[in-house]
């Protein structure tokens, strides 16, 4: 409560009392004014209650990203799908229907798309690089074009264990009709993880190198709508960074998106965002009352205005210095409102609570502070609840972990990536380089399981245990034929307003061939590589899997 004291007969405020805030042992805000909060063991907000009435509940995935929010007053839920850099891409309801799609350019929110599906199984999206949209070709009546058909072949009796390594052959994707395009990608190995099934659902995003057929990296998440609110999407196939096909379900029994590279045309159902996979294109979004709005940001990346395709303002916002928004959802007074809950970079306003979800922490615009303490404690500064050092006009904090200067991307100064491991140095180093060819992974709770192909195309099995890096528990990767492991941590130094150096931990990051090696005294078999990382900002997602 906040006590206000006035002098008699003058109405002059003479005393402003303090607001009582109850914290737990980890520094999380449990009670503030009329609001009561609960957190999980990882210090993530799970419920918000006002005046003894439960208003909202929240759930998270293994990366600590919030994947669902339930308005307990209306009993409606919202589910979130994130992009490969941790950015919010799609919001859907409890039935999987897309509510909002967010489209980004160079890390900044560019447009917002509000679908209005006509229940025909195809969302209101088509895309062309130039000119008019190509004509639909749907000879088989499946609701999708068949200019290039793709099929998935799983492991079966026709794909035996030909090399005797205990892993069945399989994982083949083949095309049908166009001979002058790449028509197949054969692979060796079981994508469910060395033949083990029922490990959960996975999303695979293959990234192909221009000029060859070998995928070099994969981004992934996990989920089961009945368990944690993430759609059960099985595969996303990219060819030279272009979307070809998306399958729904662990058995790949439903095709939810298909692209024809030759015609540069995309169709999809309301399951995944595919609007911006084909970079640098002009979008056409025909029919069915789907609406595309353009986002006008300030230099920090905070939305100020939404305009429609005719340039008319349909949403405006003004902010106080610490981000409390005053929003007009109908500035043209035509009776149609547009809702956008994105606020300062990385923040999403929960209208049920008035709090801003900010990645690893929740932010209160009323007080200009976080509800929970900085995960690295006093290493982040004396005020562990402060937002960007109380300088929100210059800095932002997209993850709720450390400030970023958008005016100068090199503000992440003196960044160094550090890799340590145990076991034989040559074994660790050469093995890790071999595994850099491909990673196919799966999150299940906080466990990462996957299959990797070495330079010879053979399959190796990895096990990984992922924890919050800011709790100083690092990613663990165990080799298949021996027991060495690799730990990776990313260090950045920043300077506070007093000129003092502050060191942040951001990682893990990709393994790289560092030039300096040294033996650690902690254990004779330990080794370390370091790679100076200057001139560009580190990857924004602090849970990168070392490849």
Protein Blocks (a to p, Z undefined) as FASTA:
>chain_A
ZZddddehklpafbdcdddddddfkopafbgcjbccdddfkopafbdceehiafbdcddd
fkopafbdcdfklopacdddddfkopafbdcdfkopafbdcddeehiafbdcddddehlo
pacbdddfbhjddddddfkonopackbccddddddfklccfkonopacejiaddfklmkb
cfbdcdeddfkogoiahibccdddddddehiabdfbdcdddddfklnopacdfbdcdeeh
iafbdcehjklpacfbdcdfklopacdddfbccklmpghiacddeejhiacddddddfko
pafbdcdfkopafbdcdddfkopacddfblnonopacddfbdcehiacdfknopacehja
ccdfklopafbdcfklmmnojblmbgghipaklbccfkopaccdfklmklmghiacdddd
edjfklmmmmmmmmmmpccdddehjaccdddddfkopacddddddddfklopacddddfk
bcbdcddddddddddfkopacddddddddddddfbdcddfkbmkbccdddddehiacdfb
lcbcdZZ
